Structures are given as structure tokens and as C-alpha cells.
Amino acid sequence: LGDIYRTQGDDEAAAGAYESAVQLDPWSFHDHLNLGQVYQALQRFVDAVKTLKRAVSLQPESAPANHSLGLSYYEIEDYANAEIHIAKAAELEPDNDAILAALGQVYDKNGDDYKAVKAYKQALELKGNQVPVMLKLGNLYAKMRRFAPAQLILEKAIEADPDDPEPYVTLAYTLLLQKNIPEAISTYQAAIDVEPESY
């Protein structure tokens, strides 16, 4: 029943159904995983962590369970445990671009810049033109003062989605850090031209 509610987009009803299911069968990996993911969708991240820990205890080698648990830890700002479980998920599914992008984000948050760059680049190698990942990588390069690769990836992001103002804004900031004021201004103006109501 929870699966049906979930496909209909009714997360509250799905949560109730899965809660009943895990009470009836506390050994059901499927129901614990799905309940944890529904809690995530409802932004009930403390409940998600508790439930997904149970899912991982039932199937420690499940990449989806470890990934979901890591994301929930990230949302409650427990970045150490987030890294442990997302790294485990990446070890189990090394060709999953979403997991690698999440791993890059948690490495970035934990200050491990070089590992973050590697994970972001691996995610983009598997699935190019992911503008959110390109933006994270561009921001990270700029923070590391590696301006040439920052500009390159942000220009690719603009090429991938010229109607998204964020790559223009991030590129303008990168140019500003290099004290390239005229080009920074013109790039920021491009963001305004794309979405004038936001700037």
C-alpha cells in the first residue's frame, strides 16, 4: 500500500502505510528503506536517520540504503557520518553519478577539497552536462584559487543551460576574485538579462 501511495505522490499516506508495515514486520528491509526515503521527502530527517540505520543494519551492502542514510545525516549536519555512508555507497556502486556527486558535496563540506574535485569530476564523466554539479565544482575550484579550470567548467555550464542565471553569477564571482572587473560586470549583466526578475 505504501508503494501505491508513493507512486501517487501522497508521502504522508505512504509514511503511515510503511510505519504500519515495519511494525508488522520489523525485519523488512524494503519497508524500512522506503519509509526512510519517504521521511526524507517529508523533510523528517531525524526520523529518516533512525529508520535508514535500521535498513542498513538489515542489508549493510545496500548502496541505496547507505546513500539515503548519508544524505539524511548531511541534512542534520552530521557530516562525518554522512561521509561514511555515502563513501560506502560509492564503493558499492562506483558508476552511480548521483552518489559520486553527493560524495563530492560531503567531501567539499568536510574540507577535503582534492577528494571533492575527484568525486565531482567522476560524476561528470559518467553523466555530463549536470549543471548543479558543474556549479559545485566551479565554486570549489574558485575557492581553491584554481581559476582556469573554474572558468572552463562554468563556461561549460553556461553552454549546457544558457537560460540558467546561476552559472553566469558564479562565473562573475570567479572573475571578480581575479580582479577582472569589466568581464565580471558583463557576465553578471548576462545573468540579469537571462532572469531579470531575480536580480
KAZIUR-V170764 format. One record per residue. N is the residue number from 1. RES is the residue in one small letter. PSI is psi in degrees with one decimal (NA if undefined). BURIAL is + if it has 24 or more other ideal C-beta (glycine too) atoms within 12 Angstrom, else -. Layout:
N/RES/PSI/BURIAL, N/RES/PSI/BURIAL
This chain:
1/l/-40.3/-, 2/g/-39.3/+, 3/d/-39.4/-, 4/i/-48.3/-, 5/y/-38.2/+, 6/r/-42.8/+, 7/t/-25.7/-, 8/q/-5.3/-, 9/g/13.8/-, 10/d/84.3/-, 11/d/-34.6/+, 12/e/-46.9/-, 13/a/-38.7/-, 14/a/-42.0/+, 15/a/-44.9/+, 16/g/-41.6/-, 17/a/-43.4/+, 18/y/-35.2/+, 19/e/-42.6/+, 20/s/-39.2/-, 21/a/-41.6/+, 22/v/-24.3/+, 23/q/-38.6/-, 24/l/-36.5/-, 25/d/87.6/-, 26/p/-3.1/-, 27/w/6.8/-, 28/s/107.9/-, 29/f/-47.0/+, 30/h/-47.7/-, 31/d/-37.3/+, 32/h/-42.5/+, 33/l/-47.7/+, 34/n/-37.3/+, 35/l/-43.1/+, 36/g/-41.4/+, 37/q/-33.1/+, 38/v/-40.9/+, 39/y/-38.4/+, 40/q/-47.7/+, 41/a/-32.5/+, 42/l/1.6/+, 43/q/31.9/-, 44/r/72.3/+, 45/f/-30.6/+, 46/v/-44.5/-, 47/d/-38.2/+, 48/a/-44.6/+, 49/v/-48.4/+, 50/k/-44.5/-, 51/t/-40.7/+, 52/l/-26.8/+, 53/k/-39.1/+, 54/r/-41.6/+, 55/a/-43.8/+, 56/v/-35.5/+, 57/s/-29.2/-, 58/l/-35.7/+, 59/q/83.5/+, 60/p/-23.9/-, 61/e/20.4/-, 62/s/116.5/+, 63/a/-45.5/+, 64/p/-38.7/+, 65/a/-44.2/+, 66/n/-41.6/+, 67/h/-49.7/+, 68/s/-40.9/+, 69/l/-43.2/+, 70/g/-42.5/+, 71/l/-37.3/+, 72/s/-41.7/+, 73/y/-40.6/+, 74/y/-42.6/+, 75/e/-26.9/+, 76/i/13.5/+, 77/e/28.3/-, 78/d/79.8/+, 79/y/-26.3/+, 80/a/-49.4/-, 81/n/-31.9/+, 82/a/-45.5/+, 83/e/-42.6/+, 84/i/-47.7/+, 85/h/-33.8/+, 86/i/-37.5/+, 87/a/-38.8/+, 88/k/-44.0/+, 89/a/-40.4/+, 90/a/-34.0/+, 91/e/-37.7/-, 92/l/-33.5/+, 93/e/76.4/+, 94/p/-11.1/-, 95/d/21.7/-, 96/n/108.2/+, 97/d/-33.6/+, 98/a/-40.6/+, 99/i/-42.3/+, 100/l/-37.6/+, 101/a/-41.0/+, 102/a/-37.5/+, 103/l/-42.1/+, 104/g/-41.6/+, 105/q/-40.5/+, 106/v/-36.3/+, 107/y/-42.8/+, 108/d/-47.6/+, 109/k/-36.2/+, 110/n/4.5/+, 111/g/13.6/-, 112/d/77.6/-, 113/d/-43.3/+, 114/y/-38.1/-, 115/k/-36.8/+, 116/a/-45.1/+, 117/v/-46.3/+, 118/k/-44.8/-, 119/a/-44.0/+, 120/y/-44.1/+, 121/k/-39.0/+, 122/q/-40.1/+, 123/a/-41.6/+, 124/l/-29.6/+, 125/e/-36.2/-, 126/l/-36.5/-, 127/k/98.4/-, 128/g/173.1/-, 129/n/27.9/-, 130/q/95.7/+, 131/v/-42.8/+, 132/p/-38.3/+, 133/v/-40.4/+, 134/m/-41.7/+, 135/l/-43.6/+, 136/k/-43.0/+, 137/l/-41.7/+, 138/g/-44.4/+, 139/n/-41.0/+, 140/l/-45.2/+, 141/y/-43.0/+, 142/a/-41.7/+, 143/k/-36.3/-, 144/m/-1.0/-, 145/r/32.8/-, 146/r/77.7/-, 147/f/-35.4/+, 148/a/-51.8/-, 149/p/-29.3/-, 150/a/-49.3/+, 151/q/-40.9/+, 152/l/-48.1/-, 153/i/-33.9/+, 154/l/-34.4/+, 155/e/-36.5/+, 156/k/-36.9/+, 157/a/-40.8/+, 158/i/-41.5/+, 159/e/-37.4/-, 160/a/-37.0/+, 161/d/81.5/-, 162/p/-11.3/-, 163/d/2.7/-, 164/d/119.3/+, 165/p/-22.3/+, 166/e/-43.9/+, 167/p/-35.6/+, 168/y/-44.7/+, 169/v/-43.4/+, 170/t/-39.5/+, 171/l/-40.0/+, 172/a/-41.9/+, 173/y/-41.2/+, 174/t/-41.7/+, 175/l/-37.0/+, 176/l/-40.0/-, 177/l/-28.3/+, 178/q/4.2/-, 179/k/27.3/-, 180/n/74.4/-, 181/i/-48.4/-, 182/p/-44.1/-, 183/e/-33.4/-, 184/a/-43.2/+, 185/i/-44.6/-, 186/s/-33.9/-, 187/t/-39.6/+, 188/y/-36.8/+, 189/q/-34.0/-, 190/a/-37.5/+, 191/a/-41.9/+, 192/i/-41.4/-, 193/d/-35.7/-, 194/v/-41.6/-, 195/e/74.8/-, 196/p/-26.8/-, 197/e/-15.1/-, 198/s/-8.5/-, 199/y/NA/-
